[in-house]
């Protein structure tokens, strides 16, 4: 336990946990065995509003749960109500909002922002500086490159004033997909299984499985080679 660590009365810490200096625990935080938490992390940060947000916040603060063997980087901020699986790596300065689900062995890179109620599947890697919008679904074994941006609202022009229905939905990224550096993903689209989005592409519509898209707006360029598809599926022992 480092210096100047502040534990809440509801903090539960497993065995073999390492906590760095100046770490703060808010509310119910459950830390699994063997977790390493680096300096300056804020855990269990409550979601609060100054009365000027469009999305209602939950009145009750659910626990932040950090699975065994995970690593939490320096100055990372993890909100209440999020569940982090086992052996997850959270990079320095990352921020995970409330209600997220991060699967086992996932990587959330340095400075990544994961907005509210977003799911990241097992073994998925989200590289430095990416922004995963709220209510997004990212399946297992996905790769998201640095600086990728995503949104969950294609009708912000009216919604920001409360002049349209307050519904949001982030993109869905299916298993084995790759999103290249700096790509932009519109709300409520689906990136198909095994698809590849080229760097800096602007994706405004669904991407078929096992295809390569590029451009602004993104368009299908060609299919993933059959041999590459077969090798990926065989590696994981799964069918088409």
Backbone as CSV, one residue per row, in Angstrom:
resi,resn,N_x,N_y,N_z,CA_x,CA_y,CA_z,C_x,C_y,C_z
1,UNK,0.849,-1.188,0.000,0.000,0.000,0.000,0.882,1.234,0.000
2,UNK,0.698,2.088,-1.031,1.520,3.284,-1.142,1.115,4.366,-0.162
3,UNK,1.749,5.532,-0.317,1.465,6.669,0.549,0.214,7.409,0.080
4,UNK,-0.502,7.991,1.033,-1.648,8.863,0.745,-2.741,8.140,-0.043
5,UNK,-3.026,6.912,0.359,-4.115,6.134,-0.247,-5.377,6.344,0.569
6,UNK,-6.490,6.640,-0.101,-7.765,6.880,0.580,-8.736,5.755,0.225
7,UNK,-9.106,4.961,1.216,-10.037,3.851,1.037,-11.412,4.251,1.536
8,UNK,-12.451,3.919,0.764,-13.808,4.126,1.263,-14.172,3.004,2.225
9,UNK,-15.229,3.205,2.985,-15.683,2.177,3.925,-16.185,0.939,3.200
10,UNK,-16.537,1.080,1.916,-17.094,-0.033,1.151,-16.064,-0.707,0.249
11,UNK,-14.805,-0.336,0.383,-13.755,-0.949,-0.425,-13.481,-2.371,0.047
12,UNK,-13.379,-3.293,-0.903,-13.001,-4.672,-0.602,-11.809,-5.032,-1.474
13,UNK,-10.701,-5.435,-0.838,-9.470,-5.712,-1.555,-9.040,-7.147,-1.295
14,UNK,-8.723,-7.862,-2.389,-8.294,-9.251,-2.278,-6.862,-9.375,-1.796
15,UNK,-6.309,-10.556,-1.931,-4.948,-10.815,-1.472,-3.935,-10.495,-2.571
16,UNK,-2.732,-10.134,-2.150,-1.655,-9.884,-3.095,-1.866,-8.681,-3.979
17,UNK,-2.628,-7.704,-3.524,-2.908,-6.492,-4.303,-1.847,-5.439,-4.017
18,UNK,-1.401,-4.737,-5.052,-0.452,-3.639,-4.909,-1.137,-2.333,-5.273
19,UNK,-1.092,-1.368,-4.357,-1.726,-0.062,-4.573,-0.652,1.016,-4.487
20,UNK,-0.524,1.837,-5.535,0.486,2.880,-5.564,0.128,4.079,-4.713
21,UNK,0.902,5.128,-4.866,0.692,6.358,-4.105,-0.505,7.150,-4.634
22,UNK,-1.149,7.869,-3.719,-2.191,8.845,-4.080,-3.357,8.215,-4.845
23,UNK,-3.719,6.998,-4.500,-4.874,6.329,-5.102,-6.097,6.594,-4.227
24,UNK,-7.240,6.869,-4.873,-8.472,7.174,-4.147,-9.563,6.184,-4.529
25,UNK,-10.209,5.605,-3.519,-11.335,4.692,-3.697,-12.608,5.402,-3.238
26,UNK,-13.619,5.455,-4.116,-14.919,6.039,-3.777,-15.957,4.933,-3.709
27,UNK,-16.806,4.945,-2.676,-17.944,4.036,-2.617,-17.539,2.582,-2.699
28,UNK,-18.450,1.744,-3.218,-18.167,0.304,-3.274,-17.215,-0.056,-4.420
29,UNK,-16.015,-0.476,-4.070,-15.014,-0.923,-5.039,-14.534,-2.286,-4.596
30,UNK,-14.648,-3.283,-5.474,-14.228,-4.653,-5.172,-13.029,-4.992,-6.051
31,UNK,-11.894,-5.238,-5.425,-10.639,-5.486,-6.130,-10.249,-6.944,-5.944
32,UNK,-10.042,-7.667,-7.045,-9.699,-9.075,-6.992,-8.251,-9.314,-6.617
33,UNK,-7.903,-10.562,-6.433,-6.553,-10.951,-6.020,-5.516,-10.570,-7.072
34,UNK,-4.350,-10.153,-6.585,-3.215,-9.924,-7.461,-3.314,-8.715,-8.370
35,UNK,-4.250,-7.820,-8.140,-4.392,-6.616,-8.963,-3.271,-5.623,-8.627
36,UNK,-2.769,-4.924,-9.649,-1.783,-3.863,-9.468,-2.413,-2.542,-9.881
37,UNK,-2.387,-1.562,-8.969,-2.986,-0.241,-9.223,-1.878,0.801,-9.097
38,UNK,-1.615,1.519,-10.171,-0.522,2.483,-10.166,-0.961,3.840,-9.599
39,UNK,0.028,4.698,-9.397,-0.162,5.969,-8.699,-1.264,6.823,-9.317
40,UNK,-2.008,7.485,-8.444,-2.955,8.507,-8.860,-4.264,8.004,-9.425
41,UNK,-4.500,6.706,-9.442,-5.756,6.186,-9.984,-6.932,6.599,-9.100
42,UNK,-8.075,6.822,-9.732,-9.328,7.125,-9.030,-10.307,6.011,-9.349
43,UNK,-10.745,5.292,-8.338,-11.565,4.099,-8.519,-12.921,4.269,-7.864
44,UNK,-13.988,3.931,-8.622,-15.338,4.080,-8.108,-15.869,5.493,-8.178
45,UNK,-15.329,6.268,-9.079,-15.758,7.660,-9.235,-17.244,7.697,-9.564
46,UNK,-18.071,8.412,-8.764,-19.503,8.447,-9.055,-19.817,9.321,-10.258
47,UNK,-20.876,8.972,-10.975,-21.344,9.776,-12.101,-22.296,10.831,-11.563
48,UNK,-21.931,12.086,-11.684,-22.723,13.191,-11.159,-23.057,14.181,-12.269
49,UNK,-24.141,14.904,-12.071,-24.562,15.910,-13.043,-24.748,17.248,-12.349
50,UNK,-24.416,18.314,-13.061,-24.689,19.658,-12.569,-26.046,20.152,-13.061
51,UNK,-26.886,19.206,-13.521,-28.211,19.554,-14.013,-28.234,19.983,-15.458
52,UNK,-27.163,19.710,-16.178,-27.078,20.194,-17.555,-26.739,19.094,-18.551
53,UNK,-27.049,17.835,-18.213,-26.814,16.738,-19.149,-28.150,16.227,-19.677
54,UNK,-28.128,15.638,-20.852,-29.367,15.174,-21.483,-29.739,13.757,-21.085
55,UNK,-28.767,12.996,-20.569,-29.030,11.602,-20.213,-29.203,11.471,-18.710
56,UNK,-30.270,10.790,-18.300,-30.509,10.597,-16.868,-29.447,9.685,-16.272
57,UNK,-28.981,10.001,-15.080,-27.984,9.201,-14.390,-28.643,8.349,-13.319
58,UNK,-28.090,7.188,-13.094,-28.648,6.288,-12.088,-28.495,6.897,-10.695
59,UNK,-29.530,6.732,-9.877,-29.490,7.275,-8.525,-28.635,6.428,-7.597
60,UNK,-28.568,5.120,-7.864,-27.813,4.206,-7.010,-26.470,3.897,-7.650
61,UNK,-25.434,3.888,-6.833,-24.089,3.604,-7.318,-23.765,2.137,-7.102
62,UNK,-23.670,1.389,-8.202,-23.303,-0.016,-8.122,-21.784,-0.130,-7.940
63,UNK,-21.302,-1.279,-7.456,-19.857,-1.414,-7.236,-19.046,-1.376,-8.525
64,UNK,-17.844,-0.865,-8.421,-16.822,-1.067,-9.435,-16.131,-2.372,-9.092
65,UNK,-16.050,-3.283,-10.063,-15.440,-4.592,-9.824,-14.236,-4.761,-10.745
66,UNK,-13.096,-5.075,-10.147,-11.858,-5.264,-10.897,-11.411,-6.700,-10.708
67,UNK,-11.323,-7.459,-11.805,-11.022,-8.874,-11.746,-9.573,-9.171,-11.391
68,UNK,-9.354,-10.384,-10.940,-8.033,-10.820,-10.490,-6.983,-10.654,-11.580
69,UNK,-5.789,-10.250,-11.173,-4.658,-10.160,-12.078,-4.666,-8.976,-13.017
70,UNK,-5.592,-8.068,-12.860,-5.660,-6.905,-13.741,-4.652,-5.840,-13.310
71,UNK,-4.337,-4.949,-14.247,-3.412,-3.844,-13.991,-4.121,-2.541,-14.345
72,UNK,-4.115,-1.594,-13.395,-4.748,-0.294,-13.590,-3.644,0.755,-13.656
73,UNK,-3.561,1.471,-14.767,-2.473,2.405,-15.000,-2.544,3.656,-14.147
74,UNK,-1.459,4.414,-14.179,-1.362,5.653,-13.416,-2.397,6.669,-13.880
75,UNK,-3.059,7.299,-12.903,-4.036,8.360,-13.153,-5.236,7.907,-13.987
76,UNK,-5.477,6.615,-14.052,-6.709,6.129,-14.686,-7.896,6.464,-13.793
77,UNK,-9.050,6.697,-14.415,-10.281,7.005,-13.684,-11.335,5.988,-14.086
78,UNK,-11.762,5.170,-13.117,-12.756,4.126,-13.362,-14.007,4.457,-12.558
79,UNK,-15.116,4.585,-13.260,-16.364,4.989,-12.622,-17.053,3.806,-11.932
80,UNK,-17.987,4.154,-11.089,-18.796,3.164,-10.405,-19.635,2.358,-11.389
81,UNK,-20.000,1.144,-11.002,-20.899,0.340,-11.809,-20.262,-0.354,-12.988
82,UNK,-18.957,-0.237,-13.150,-18.251,-0.900,-14.243,-17.658,-2.210,-13.745
83,UNK,-17.642,-3.211,-14.615,-17.066,-4.509,-14.283,-15.898,-4.795,-15.215
84,UNK,-14.743,-5.048,-14.643,-13.522,-5.342,-15.391,-13.159,-6.790,-15.130
85,UNK,-12.944,-7.544,-16.188,-12.659,-8.968,-16.051,-11.265,-9.236,-15.503
86,UNK,-10.839,-10.477,-15.598,-9.531,-10.872,-15.096,-8.446,-10.600,-16.138
87,UNK,-7.264,-10.254,-15.636,-6.074,-10.041,-16.463,-6.286,-8.958,-17.515
88,UNK,-7.037,-7.940,-17.158,-7.265,-6.793,-18.039,-6.177,-5.753,-17.791
89,UNK,-5.684,-5.152,-18.861,-4.700,-4.079,-18.752,-5.369,-2.758,-19.094
90,UNK,-5.388,-1.846,-18.124,-5.922,-0.502,-18.316,-4.740,0.456,-18.321
91,UNK,-4.529,1.186,-19.410,-3.370,2.053,-19.541,-3.459,3.320,-18.715
92,UNK,-2.318,3.998,-18.593,-2.263,5.278,-17.894,-3.250,6.266,-18.521
93,UNK,-3.907,7.043,-17.669,-4.780,8.141,-18.080,-6.059,7.678,-18.781
94,UNK,-6.338,6.397,-18.792,-7.600,5.922,-19.377,-8.767,6.312,-18.476
95,UNK,-9.941,6.443,-19.072,-11.157,6.765,-18.320,-12.278,5.845,-18.765
96,UNK,-12.866,5.134,-17.810,-13.981,4.218,-18.087,-15.189,4.696,-17.315
97,UNK,-16.237,5.039,-18.051,-17.447,5.560,-17.429,-18.270,4.445,-16.796
98,UNK,-19.395,4.839,-16.221,-20.221,3.913,-15.458,-20.900,2.872,-16.349
99,UNK,-21.101,1.681,-15.774,-21.876,0.648,-16.442,-21.184,-0.085,-17.557
100,UNK,-19.875,0.044,-17.685,-19.154,-0.659,-18.752,-18.857,-2.093,-18.333
101,UNK,-18.618,-2.942,-19.344,-18.234,-4.336,-19.123,-17.004,-4.617,-19.986
102,UNK,-15.905,-4.944,-19.327,-14.650,-5.208,-20.021,-14.297,-6.675,-19.820
103,UNK,-14.179,-7.435,-20.903,-13.964,-8.872,-20.831,-12.546,-9.240,-20.427
104,UNK,-12.370,-10.493,-20.058,-11.071,-11.004,-19.621,-9.993,-10.758,-20.683
105,UNK,-8.809,-10.411,-20.197,-7.611,-10.270,-21.029,-7.718,-9.172,-22.085
106,UNK,-8.677,-8.258,-21.921,-8.760,-7.114,-22.835,-7.675,-6.101,-22.500
107,UNK,-7.359,-5.241,-23.468,-6.402,-4.159,-23.280,-7.092,-2.847,-23.621
108,UNK,-7.086,-1.929,-22.669,-7.598,-0.575,-22.872,-6.386,0.347,-22.768
109,UNK,-5.965,0.933,-23.881,-4.686,1.620,-23.954,-4.638,2.957,-23.249
110,UNK,-3.473,3.569,-23.357,-3.204,4.830,-22.685,-4.119,5.933,-23.220
111,UNK,-4.786,6.638,-22.301,-5.628,7.760,-22.680,-6.906,7.398,-23.397
112,UNK,-7.284,6.131,-23.395,-8.540,5.711,-24.036,-9.725,6.163,-23.186
113,UNK,-10.782,6.612,-23.844,-12.033,6.960,-23.176,-13.091,5.940,-23.577
114,UNK,-13.638,5.248,-22.584,-14.754,4.325,-22.810,-15.969,4.941,-22.129
115,UNK,-16.950,5.340,-22.918,-18.133,6.001,-22.370,-19.086,4.981,-21.742
116,UNK,-20.194,5.480,-21.214,-21.116,4.722,-20.380,-21.726,3.505,-21.087
117,UNK,-21.876,2.431,-20.306,-22.611,1.224,-20.707,-22.108,0.624,-22.028
118,UNK,-20.826,0.681,-22.214,-20.212,0.068,-23.391,-19.592,-1.263,-23.005
119,UNK,-19.692,-2.225,-23.905,-19.146,-3.567,-23.675,-17.943,-3.799,-24.574
120,UNK,-16.873,-4.289,-23.973,-15.658,-4.652,-24.708,-15.398,-6.131,-24.445
121,UNK,-15.322,-6.934,-25.497,-15.209,-8.379,-25.353,-13.824,-8.852,-24.952
122,UNK,-13.745,-10.127,-24.635,-12.489,-10.738,-24.211,-11.421,-10.610,-25.298
123,UNK,-10.218,-10.324,-24.838,-9.015,-10.262,-25.677,-9.026,-9.132,-26.699
124,UNK,-10.008,-8.284,-26.637,-10.039,-7.129,-27.540,-9.007,-6.105,-27.096
125,UNK,-8.393,-5.449,-28.075,-7.372,-4.438,-27.803,-7.832,-3.087,-28.344
126,UNK,-7.844,-2.103,-27.470,-8.213,-0.735,-27.843,-6.972,0.124,-27.611
127,UNK,-6.402,0.636,-28.684,-5.093,1.268,-28.618,-5.212,2.754,-28.256
128,UNK,-4.096,3.326,-27.865,-4.022,4.647,-27.240,-4.851,5.713,-27.949
129,UNK,-5.563,6.498,-27.128,-6.267,7.666,-27.614,-7.593,7.412,-28.291
130,UNK,-8.052,6.185,-28.342,-9.344,5.892,-28.976,-10.484,6.355,-28.069
131,UNK,-11.625,6.666,-28.682,-12.834,7.037,-27.952,-13.940,6.059,-28.331
132,UNK,-14.371,5.266,-27.353,-15.494,4.354,-27.544,-16.735,5.017,-26.951
133,UNK,-17.685,5.321,-27.798,-18.874,6.038,-27.360,-19.734,5.197,-26.437
134,UNK,-20.696,5.842,-25.782,-21.608,5.127,-24.903,-22.529,4.190,-25.664
135,UNK,-22.914,3.091,-25.005,-23.855,2.118,-25.551,-23.326,1.458,-26.821
136,UNK,-22.012,1.300,-26.908,-21.397,0.567,-28.012,-21.179,-0.884,-27.592
137,UNK,-21.110,-1.761,-28.579,-20.838,-3.179,-28.337,-19.649,-3.600,-29.178
138,UNK,-18.581,-4.011,-28.507,-17.394,-4.506,-29.197,-17.207,-5.953,-28.773
139,UNK,-17.222,-6.872,-29.704,-17.135,-8.290,-29.385,-15.696,-8.718,-29.123
140,UNK,-15.505,-10.022,-28.977,-14.199,-10.575,-28.646,-13.222,-10.457,-29.819
141,UNK,-11.933,-10.369,-29.466,-10.838,-10.455,-30.435,-10.895,-9.377,-31.511
142,UNK,-11.346,-8.198,-31.125,-11.370,-7.039,-32.017,-10.111,-6.206,-31.773
143,UNK,-9.627,-5.543,-32.814,-8.507,-4.615,-32.687,-8.986,-3.235,-33.110
144,UNK,-8.822,-2.253,-32.210,-9.208,-0.870,-32.489,-7.959,-0.015,-32.395
145,UNK,-7.569,0.597,-33.508,-6.314,1.322,-33.593,-6.325,2.650,-32.854
146,UNK,-5.162,3.295,-32.769,-5.054,4.564,-32.050,-5.883,5.664,-32.703
147,UNK,-6.482,6.493,-31.855,-7.199,7.659,-32.343,-8.515,7.384,-33.026
148,UNK,-9.043,6.180,-32.909,-10.365,5.888,-33.487,-11.434,6.649,-32.694
149,UNK,-12.394,7.219,-33.410,-13.502,7.930,-32.789,-14.826,7.275,-33.154
150,UNK,-15.764,7.274,-32.217,-17.092,6.729,-32.492,-18.132,7.594,-31.803
151,UNK,-19.353,7.568,-32.329,-20.454,8.351,-31.759,-21.677,7.461,-31.606
152,UNK,-22.633,7.922,-30.788,-23.861,7.158,-30.589,-25.109,7.951,-30.928
153,UNK,-24.943,9.033,-31.676,-26.092,9.875,-32.000,-25.855,10.555,-33.339
154,UNK,-26.672,10.189,-34.331,-26.581,10.821,-35.642,-27.548,11.994,-35.789
155,UNK,-28.272,12.331,-34.720,-29.282,13.403,-34.784,-29.048,14.433,-33.693
156,UNK,-27.779,14.739,-33.444,-27.442,15.656,-32.369,-27.990,17.063,-32.592
157,UNK,-28.252,17.426,-33.845,-28.701,18.790,-34.138,-29.928,19.164,-33.323
158,UNK,-30.899,18.248,-33.200,-32.108,18.527,-32.421,-32.025,17.981,-30.999
159,UNK,-31.383,16.849,-30.834,-31.363,16.224,-29.503,-30.661,17.083,-28.457
160,UNK,-29.677,17.845,-28.857,-28.948,18.664,-27.884,-29.847,19.687,-27.214
161,UNK,-30.982,20.048,-27.860,-31.940,20.987,-27.298,-33.171,20.286,-26.719
162,UNK,-33.167,18.947,-26.716,-34.323,18.215,-26.238,-35.483,18.228,-27.207
163,UNK,-35.210,18.436,-28.508,-36.256,18.545,-29.519,-36.464,17.263,-30.307
164,UNK,-35.830,16.187,-29.888,-36.005,14.877,-30.516,-35.908,13.821,-29.416
165,UNK,-36.409,12.615,-29.731,-36.380,11.533,-28.751,-34.960,11.278,-28.265
166,UNK,-34.844,11.080,-26.954,-33.536,10.864,-26.349,-33.190,9.376,-26.373
167,UNK,-32.807,8.917,-27.529,-32.359,7.542,-27.687,-30.965,7.568,-28.299
168,UNK,-30.121,6.657,-27.824,-28.748,6.605,-28.308,-28.368,5.161,-28.549
169,UNK,-27.494,4.957,-29.527,-26.950,3.630,-29.761,-25.619,3.751,-30.469
170,UNK,-24.595,3.195,-29.850,-23.273,3.221,-30.461,-23.128,2.155,-31.515
171,UNK,-21.993,2.120,-32.185,-21.756,1.082,-33.185,-21.583,-0.284,-32.547
172,UNK,-21.812,-1.316,-33.346,-21.538,-2.700,-32.960,-20.386,-3.203,-33.818
173,UNK,-19.357,-3.721,-33.171,-18.191,-4.227,-33.884,-18.084,-5.718,-33.600
174,UNK,-18.235,-6.522,-34.630,-18.280,-7.974,-34.465,-16.874,-8.573,-34.321
175,UNK,-16.855,-9.806,-33.914,-15.620,-10.515,-33.588,-14.632,-10.521,-34.764
176,UNK,-13.369,-10.401,-34.446,-12.229,-10.455,-35.363,-12.069,-9.207,-36.229
177,UNK,-12.940,-8.211,-36.079,-12.816,-7.001,-36.899,-11.586,-6.190,-36.495
178,UNK,-11.091,-5.394,-37.443,-9.973,-4.481,-37.213,-10.399,-3.087,-37.655
179,UNK,-10.197,-2.106,-36.761,-10.512,-0.717,-37.075,-9.191,0.050,-37.115
180,UNK,-8.832,0.569,-38.286,-7.547,1.227,-38.468,-7.451,2.561,-37.755
181,UNK,-6.225,3.023,-37.564,-5.945,4.260,-36.833,-6.717,5.443,-37.413
182,UNK,-7.321,6.223,-36.514,-7.974,7.455,-36.919,-9.290,7.301,-37.636
183,UNK,-9.826,6.092,-37.713,-11.128,5.908,-38.362,-12.241,6.524,-37.510
184,UNK,-13.343,6.892,-38.168,-14.507,7.465,-37.497,-15.723,6.588,-37.767
185,UNK,-16.437,6.227,-36.700,-17.585,5.332,-36.808,-18.853,6.070,-36.401
186,UNK,-19.847,6.073,-37.280,-21.118,6.715,-36.994,-21.932,5.880,-36.014
187,UNK,-23.004,6.465,-35.505,-23.880,5.772,-34.566,-24.674,4.667,-35.252
188,UNK,-24.999,3.633,-34.480,-25.950,2.595,-34.888,-25.572,1.910,-36.201
189,UNK,-24.284,1.684,-36.393,-23.836,0.898,-37.545,-23.243,-0.406,-37.037
190,UNK,-23.062,-1.360,-37.933,-22.460,-2.634,-37.570,-21.251,-2.901,-38.459
191,UNK,-20.126,-3.170,-37.820,-18.934,-3.611,-38.514,-18.948,-5.134,-38.457
192,UNK,-19.061,-5.786,-39.593,-19.267,-7.222,-39.634,-18.071,-8.023,-39.149
193,UNK,-18.316,-9.265,-38.918,-17.292,-10.184,-38.430,-16.090,-10.219,-39.380
194,UNK,-14.907,-10.049,-38.789,-13.690,-10.152,-39.571,-13.451,-9.040,-40.568
195,UNK,-14.250,-7.975,-40.517,-14.061,-6.869,-41.454,-12.849,-6.032,-41.063
196,UNK,-12.341,-5.282,-42.035,-11.204,-4.394,-41.799,-11.568,-3.000,-42.295
197,UNK,-11.506,-2.024,-41.381,-11.749,-0.620,-41.707,-10.393,0.065,-41.839
198,UNK,-10.121,0.650,-42.996,-8.825,1.265,-43.254,-8.621,2.502,-42.387
199,UNK,-7.370,2.865,-42.120,-7.088,4.080,-41.358,-7.757,5.305,-41.967
200,UNK,-8.273,6.165,-41.084,-8.887,7.451,-41.439,-10.182,7.321,-42.227
201,UNK,-10.744,6.114,-42.326,-12.024,5.952,-43.027,-13.156,6.588,-42.216
202,UNK,-14.191,7.020,-42.912,-15.405,7.553,-42.284,-16.531,6.566,-42.565
203,UNK,-16.901,5.778,-41.548,-17.870,4.704,-41.735,-19.258,5.219,-41.344
204,UNK,-20.153,5.307,-42.328,-21.494,5.835,-42.103,-22.592,4.801,-42.331
205,UNK,-22.200,3.587,-42.736,-23.181,2.532,-42.963,-22.568,1.193,-42.580
206,UNK,-23.406,0.167,-42.503,-22.932,-1.155,-42.099,-21.823,-1.656,-43.035
207,UNK,-20.891,-2.391,-42.428,-19.787,-2.994,-43.180,-20.011,-4.505,-43.216
208,UNK,-20.094,-5.116,-44.400,-20.329,-6.564,-44.476,-19.185,-7.354,-43.840
209,UNK,-19.478,-8.552,-43.350,-18.424,-9.395,-42.779,-17.316,-9.692,-43.790
210,UNK,-16.101,-9.789,-43.282,-14.938,-10.222,-44.067,-14.706,-9.368,-45.311
211,UNK,-14.934,-8.069,-45.177,-14.644,-7.140,-46.266,-13.695,-6.058,-45.771
212,UNK,-13.068,-5.360,-46.728,-12.190,-4.235,-46.441,-12.858,-2.977,-46.973
213,UNK,-12.998,-1.960,-46.086,-13.588,-0.688,-46.506,-12.578,0.424,-46.281
214,UNK,-12.667,1.464,-47.116,-11.759,2.604,-47.015,-12.444,3.818,-47.606
215,UNK,-11.954,5.009,-47.216,-12.407,6.237,-47.840,-13.375,7.042,-47.001
216,UNK,-13.764,8.203,-47.573,-14.702,9.124,-46.929,-15.784,9.479,-47.941
217,UNK,-16.993,8.928,-47.821,-17.370,7.890,-46.857,-16.761,6.537,-47.237
218,UNK,-16.705,5.636,-46.260,-16.079,4.330,-46.495,-16.908,3.501,-47.460
219,UNK,-16.205,2.840,-48.384,-16.843,1.947,-49.349,-16.049,0.648,-49.428
220,UNK,-16.743,-0.419,-49.793,-16.086,-1.716,-49.894,-15.053,-1.682,-51.007
221,UNK,-13.831,-2.100,-50.665,-12.748,-2.161,-51.642,-12.559,-3.583,-52.176
222,UNK,-12.575,-4.536,-51.270,-12.425,-5.942,-51.652,-12.727,-6.801,-50.423
223,UNK,-12.653,-8.112,-50.605,-12.886,-9.040,-49.497,-11.571,-9.422,-48.833
224,UNK,-11.663,-9.815,-47.564,-10.517,-10.406,-46.892,-10.142,-11.690,-47.645
225,UNK,-8.868,-11.927,-47.925,-8.487,-13.162,-48.625,-9.000,-14.405,-47.916
226,UNK,-9.470,-15.365,-48.699,-10.040,-16.587,-48.121,-9.067,-17.294,-47.185
227,UNK,-7.800,-17.334,-47.572,-6.810,-18.016,-46.742,-6.643,-17.331,-45.388
228,UNK,-6.672,-16.007,-45.375,-6.573,-15.277,-44.106,-7.784,-15.566,-43.222
229,UNK,-8.958,-15.567,-43.825,-10.173,-15.870,-43.053,-10.107,-17.268,-42.461
230,UNK,-9.702,-18.243,-43.263,-9.626,-19.618,-42.775,-8.613,-19.754,-41.633
231,UNK,-7.484,-19.062,-41.747,-6.466,-19.160,-40.701,-6.950,-18.571,-39.380
232,UNK,-7.661,-17.439,-39.453,-8.205,-16.840,-38.221,-9.211,-17.757,-37.569
233,UNK,-10.137,-18.284,-38.342,-11.164,-19.163,-37.785,-10.550,-20.441,-37.220
234,UNK,-9.579,-20.999,-37.922,-8.944,-22.229,-37.435,-8.176,-21.968,-36.149
235,UNK,-7.552,-20.804,-36.038,-6.782,-20.468,-34.833,-7.655,-20.498,-33.596
236,UNK,-8.912,-20.047,-33.748,-9.830,-19.996,-32.605,-10.770,-21.211,-32.563
237,UNK,-10.659,-22.070,-33.554,-11.497,-23.266,-33.556,-12.979,-22.974,-33.682
238,UNK,-13.318,-21.989,-34.521,-14.723,-21.615,-34.693,-15.117,-21.779,-36.156
239,UNK,-16.419,-21.858,-36.391,-16.963,-21.969,-37.735,-17.223,-20.580,-38.305
240,UNK,-17.602,-20.563,-39.574,-17.970,-19.299,-40.235,-19.083,-18.579,-39.480
